[in-house]
Amino acid sequence: MSATVHLLSAGAAQGLARAVEPGFAAAAGVVLTARFGAVGKMRELFESDEPCDVIVLTATMIDALAAAGAVRGETRASIGLVRTGIAVRDADPAPDVATPEALRSALLAADAIYLPDPERSTAGIHFAKVLRELAITTRVRDRLHPLPNGAAAMRELAAAASARPIGCTQHTEILYTPGVRLVAALPRQFELATEYQAAVTARAGDVAMAQRLVAALAGPGASALRKAGGFEEIAA
């Protein structure tokens, strides 16, 4: 029977993890079981003792877990930087979102707005703040469709039956979802670029095997996959 490697990962890295999974599992002779979702949810699962050999979260969260001894600090590896942007269905025209004023107009013109969890996901929390700063939270409240994570939000956007839907989440979750396309990053004033890291947890059953998974996600062999999926390399 093959050994099992357990991964808990922020939704931003779901497409990447799924892309490297077949090669990693075959080469390592293991079964990879993975759960994906909002970073807050993944951290809650980890802290509730969910089986986890490798965890992928924001760099800030990984720093905190390393300081607490919950992950092996020496195994941390950067997957890359992910920006947050606006998405529409493939066939829909791309609205102008280059400035705060243009973004405000685009959101007010939409009849449905899809977003990840505004309390536990990186992009959802930020987008809720953007709506407040644009002073339109009350005006669009009835059009908001919050989902557990960005991938789910983008799937719902792709399947939306309304005439003028729009969505906001991280670039990786947009680029890996069929049926939607990235319009642009949020305007510079609202820019959010988040670094994600992978690390071996302190409770990993097979540390060497877990390190192989970290390398599969963050190493040079997956560089093209990361770039295509919306991860930006961080300059040394």
VENCOR-V247640 format. One record per residue. N is the residue number from 0. BURIAL is I if it has 24 or more other C-alpha atoms within 12 Angstrom, else O. Layout:
BEGIN
n burial
N BURIAL
N BURIAL
END
This chain:
BEGIN
n burial
0 O
1 O
2 O
3 I
4 I
5 I
6 I
7 I
8 I
9 I
10 I
11 I
12 I
13 I
14 I
15 I
16 I
17 I
18 O
19 I
20 I
21 O
22 O
23 I
24 I
25 O
26 O
27 I
28 O
29 O
30 O
31 I
32 I
33 I
34 I
35 I
36 I
37 I
38 I
39 I
40 I
41 I
42 I
43 O
44 O
45 I
46 O
47 O
48 O
49 O
50 I
51 I
52 I
53 I
54 I
55 I
56 I
57 I
58 I
59 O
60 I
61 I
62 I
63 O
64 I
65 I
66 O
67 O
68 O
69 I
70 I
71 I
72 I
73 O
74 I
75 I
76 I
77 I
78 I
79 I
80 I
81 I
82 I
83 I
84 I
85 I
86 I
87 I
88 I
89 O
90 O
91 O
92 O
93 I
94 I
95 O
96 I
97 O
98 O
99 I
100 O
101 O
102 I
103 I
104 O
105 I
106 I
107 I
108 O
109 I
110 I
111 I
112 I
113 I
114 I
115 I
116 I
117 I
118 O
119 I
120 I
121 I
122 I
123 I
124 I
125 I
126 I
127 I
128 O
129 I
130 I
131 O
132 O
133 I
134 O
135 I
136 O
137 O
138 O
139 I
140 O
141 O
142 I
143 I
144 I
145 I
146 I
147 I
148 I
149 I
150 I
151 I
152 I
153 I
154 I
155 I
156 I
157 I
158 I
159 I
160 O
161 O
162 O
163 I
164 I
165 I
166 I
167 I
168 I
169 I
170 I
171 I
172 I
173 I
174 I
175 I
176 I
177 I
178 O
179 I
180 I
181 I
182 I
183 I
184 I
185 I
186 I
187 O
188 O
189 I
190 I
191 I
192 I
193 I
194 I
195 I
196 I
197 I
198 I
199 I
200 I
201 I
202 I
203 I
204 O
205 O
206 I
207 O
208 I
209 I
210 I
211 I
212 I
213 I
214 I
215 I
216 I
217 I
218 I
219 O
220 O
221 I
222 I
223 O
224 I
225 I
226 I
227 O
228 I
229 I
230 I
231 I
232 I
233 O
234 O
235 O
END
